Amino acid sequence: MMRAGKLVLVVGLVILAAGCQRFSRSPNYAAPLPATPTTPVDAGTLTPLDPNASGAGLNDPSAQPTDLASNPVAAPAGAKEVGRTDLLGGWKLTSAGDSCMAFMTLTTWSGGYRANTRGCNSPVLSGISAWDLNGNQVVLKDGAGLIVAQLYSSASGQFNGQTSSGQPISLFR
C-alpha cells in the first residue's frame, strides 16, 4: 500500500512538472511588423479658404475671430453679481450646435484659473484651458491665454455671452 502511494505521488509530480513546462514556454508570436515608412511633408502654399462657403461658427475655420481683449462683449442690463466660487465645478457648455461639459477649479494657471472641457466637438471649445473673472464678466481662455469667450450671469446657474468667432455661448447647470 505504501508503495502504491509513493507511485501515485511520483506520477502526480511528473504530471505537474510537465504542465509547468508546457506553460512556461514562450508562445509563438508572429514576427514583428516592419516599421511604417515615413515620407517628408511637402512644403508649399495652402490654398485660401472660400469665404463664400456655407457654414459659419466654431467649427468653420473661415470664421474670422473677434479680438475680445480689445473689443470686449458689453455687459447686458440685467447682468448679475458673480464671485469666483460661483463658477466652481461642472457646467454644461453650448455654442454653435456643440454641447459638452466644462469644469472650473481655483487652481491658479497663467491667465487665471484652471478649466477644461470634455466631449466638445469644436477645437475652440475643447481648447479651453483657463477662466478668469473681470468684474462680473467671465472670461474663458485657451492654452495660449487668448480669449475664447466672454460671458455674464443672466440668472443663478446661467451664463451667456459670445465667443471670439461671434457665436452665442452658454454655461449652465
Salt bridges, closest charged atoms under 4 A:
none
